[in-house]
């Protein structure tokens, strides 16, 4: 994991963003994600895996989790609920990117990091 660090990541939409990682317990302890939703994570996980059907309440909980992670993880551009202070509004972030950020934080995918410095090829001439 890369807690405490940021990485410039290529997102599924084609955009790039600088992200930091977040964990469920920290978001729960700060009240960002309600504890009741955290306790239902296994149920949500089963639904995401297709093991059971998603009802309206479960979908609402999943959206809350995805949105909380999006706001917590985006560093540049900064994402806020309504785009305050020149930030990007949560509604402007493609859902596929939001879901990808959650998957990164849960350790389900390894993100494609974008080089922040130009790489220099080294050639040896004989």
C-alpha positions in Angstrom: 0.0 0.0 0.0 1.0 3.6 -0.4 -0.6 5.3 2.6 0.7 8.8 3.3 1.9 9.2 -0.3 0.3 10.4 -3.5 0.5 8.9 -7.0 -0.4 10.3 -10.3 -2.8 7.7 -11.8 -4.3 7.2 -15.2 -8.1 6.7 -14.7 -10.3 4.5 -16.8 -11.9 7.6 -18.4 -8.6 8.6 -19.8 -8.1 11.5 -17.4 -5.2 11.5 -14.9 -5.4 12.6 -11.3 -3.1 12.7 -8.3 -4.6 10.4 -5.6 -3.8 9.5 -2.1 -5.1 6.3 -0.5 -7.7 6.1 2.2 -8.9 3.3 4.3 -12.4 2.3 5.4 -11.8 2.5 9.2 -10.3 6.0 9.0 -13.3 7.2 7.0 -15.7 5.6 9.4 -14.0 6.9 12.5 -14.1 10.4 11.0 -17.8 10.1 10.3 -17.3 10.3 6.6 -18.9 6.9 6.1 -21.6 6.0 8.6 -20.7 3.0 10.8 -24.0 1.3 9.8 -22.8 1.2 6.2 -19.4 -0.1 7.2 -21.1 -3.0 9.0 -23.0 -3.9 5.9 -19.8 -4.0 3.7 -19.9 -7.8 3.4 -23.5 -7.7 2.1 -22.4 -5.0 -0.4 -19.4 -7.1 -1.4 -21.6 -10.1 -2.1 -23.8 -8.0 -4.3 -20.9 -6.6 -6.2 -19.7 -10.1 -6.8 -23.1 -11.1 -8.2 -23.9 -13.4 -5.3 -27.1 -11.6 -4.4 -29.4 -8.9 -5.7 -28.8 -5.2 -4.9 -31.8 -3.5 -3.5 -32.4 0.3 -3.4 -31.0 0.7 0.1 -27.8 -1.2 -0.7 -27.3 0.8 -3.9 -27.7 4.0 -1.9 -25.1 2.7 0.6 -22.7 1.8 -2.2 -23.0 5.2 -3.8 -22.2 6.8 -0.4 -19.1 4.7 -0.1 -17.9 5.4 -3.6 -18.5 9.2 -3.2 -16.7 9.3 0.2 -13.7 7.6 -1.3 -13.7 9.9 -4.3 -13.7 13.0 -2.1 -11.1 11.5 0.3 -8.7 10.2 -2.4 -8.5 12.9 -5.0 -5.7 15.4 -4.4 -5.3 17.0 -7.8 -7.8 17.9 -8.9 -9.5 18.3 -5.5 -13.0 16.9 -5.5 -15.7 18.3 -3.2 -19.5 17.7 -3.0 -20.5 20.7 -5.0 -17.3 22.1 -6.5 -16.6 24.7 -3.8 -13.5 26.9 -4.0 -12.5 26.0 -7.5 -12.6 22.2 -6.9 -14.2 19.7 -9.2 -17.8 18.8 -8.3 -18.4 15.2 -7.3 -21.1 14.9 -10.0 -18.5 15.8 -12.7 -16.3 12.8 -11.9 -17.2 9.8 -14.2 -18.7 6.9 -12.2 -16.1 4.5 -13.7 -13.4 6.7 -12.2 -15.1 6.8 -8.8 -15.4 3.0 -8.7 -11.8 2.6 -9.8 -10.6 4.7 -6.9 -12.6 2.5 -4.5 -11.1 -0.6 -6.1 -7.6 0.8 -5.7 -8.2 1.6 -2.0 -9.7 -1.8 -1.4 -6.6 -3.4 -3.0 -8.6 -4.9 -5.8 -6.6 -3.3 -8.6 -3.1 -2.0 -9.0 -3.3 1.4 -10.6 -1.3 2.5 -13.7 1.0 5.1 -12.4 1.9 8.0 -14.7 5.5 9.1 -14.8 5.9 12.5 -13.1 9.3 13.1 -14.4 10.6 12.4 -17.9 12.5 9.2 -18.2 15.9 9.3 -19.8 16.9 6.4 -22.0 20.5 5.2 -21.4 22.3 3.9 -24.4 25.7 2.3 -24.5 27.6 2.8 -27.7 30.5 0.3 -28.3 
